[in-house]
Amino acid sequence: MAQILKAVLISVVLTLFAFVGGKLNLFGFEDVMDAASDDVFQQITSGAYGDRPEEREGQDRIRIISIDETGIEALRQGGWNGWPPGLDSLGILIEDMAYGSEPGPRAIFLDLIITGASTDVPSVDLEAILDSELEATPAVLLLRSIAEVTQARAWSGQSACRTDPLIRLACIIEAGGTPVILARPDALEQNGLTELQRQLDNVALLTPVLVNVRNYPLVDDYAQGPLPGVYGFDLYPASALYAADCLHDILRKGQAQACDGQPVFQQAAEAARAALRPGARSSVPGTQARDIWSTPVAVLWGSRQPDRQTELTARVSSGIVPECEDRMGVVERSLRSLFNALPQSTACAYTFNLGYDRIVAGFGLEQDDYRYIFEDRLILVGSHMLNSDWVPTPVHGQLPGVHYHAMALDNLVSLDSRYRRADTTWFSTDDLFQVILTFILLLAVILAVMGRNTLLEDFRPQWKSRPPLWATVAYYASLIVLVVGLTWLIALIGKSAWDQAVINWLGIMGLAFGVLFMAARLTFITDVGGPLAFVDTWTRKLEFGDRNLTRRRRPDETPQDSGVPPPPKRQRRTPSSNATPPGTRRPRSRRKQPDASS
């Protein structure tokens, strides 16, 4: 019992040291290990994401329409002048997305920041801009195209529709339009917007897009006051598209329990209905979206190929279509990840993607294909240009930034409120699991080493503290399996039960192996070297005992701080008068032999 209590005490102390060291995050090591742990975890489990039908809803509903260098050359025949495209060309693009099929998409997001100079559009109200008598400049054409898609005439004049982003989206859907979500730089103040952006805010929803971070934020909470049309907080593209998806089910299909029955969407729908009634009030209560989406998404990446990706790509392409279907299992992925043999990128991402130039050309596509791409979908239009924003992913290597928005949106659509949350607090369930796992592993390792010594001393004395080779292999193999198995099991339980990001299991497993090495530093060499007689000498030399770590001192050397006086120096004898001169041999004294008679 005393030995067990000793093991528990040592485990508690080491666990506390490990927890405090992780919170200090010295030199950023904790962040690096957290990222590496999550990357390895996703490389192993990405094949399982989307296997269940309920987790495939996002892949079935989300579409990416891309623009790349090859597409730009093909689009020059349609009036495009290069990259970035002209404002009038963007208006045509949005109309192509909205009217590509009947019925059209649920929402459209353009992952391109539209700045515009102050002279692009006159400083007049929306009615004057939409008036056909105003000069049709490229900026005016863009505003008219978006206003037609979003039905801005019906809701833009209602101040209640500017209460918050959710109510803005609900007003567009209730008016019969398709929400258009446009990108803008992050955290712009009202006086930082160009005149064109202020006018775009009257016909669409502006969202920040600079989210090149590991965890995807959902809400941008402004403490210094509202932005144009947004009071107190703003949505990011993934949460805005997800909100449009939920509000579409409530307002168009009457599904009151859409999106896990979150009351915030029902509240936004009722506010939009009230805002668009004749004689509506000038204001309505805001929603609590900032509260339900205060925690960022720890994005989960999948490797499952979209169902018709290869088929439709082959129809619109004249070259060879790469095969990118991934059929690796968990065991194979684990082994390839262990030896760093996973490919750095794959030909196909998780979200369905097709080039915009192929769609407008219509070559190889039929009406059913257009319905598959656009009907009732969430459309994201983004650049695949080499000089655009590319983000690192744990499964596909580098991908264009629009795929990051699409994958975060997929997590929300497929998992709803059960999306995997990033740890943003000082102590969370993530930390609790790390503490529990660390303590269990350390206790198991220390008890295993103590059990080995007890076994040899009390139950197997015939082994003489040196077990046979088979017992040594079985013992240390069991310890390795125990450490790896417990680490992976608790990491999976924590991820699936509490929807938290994967804990730093690589760091904890490394700590457990380090303690195992230190606890068994003497017994390990004995166990390994014992059955092999020719290394017995080296095992004694490699022991970590004090005898090998202490420097030998001369007999007359005494530590300065020991307080012990040095031994008296040996006096040299002076030669006496009867001393034998050098070079002469002193005669030996012969012992007198006893007399035979005596």
Helices and strands as residue ranges (DSSP letters): H 2-24, G 26-28, H 29-45, G 46-48, G 53-55, H 57-61, E 62-67, H 69-75, G 76-78, H 87-98, E 107-113, H 126-130, H 138-150, H 152-155, G 159-162, H 165-174, E 180-184, G 190-192, H 195-200, E 205-208, E 219-221, E 233-235, H 237-251, H 258-261, H 263-275, H 289-292, H 309-316, H 330-338, E 352-355, H 356-361, H 367-374, E 378-383, E 390-393, E 397-400, H 401-415, G 416-418, H 429-454, I 455-459, G 461-463, H 469-498, H 505-519, H 521-529, G 533-535, H 536-541, H 546-549
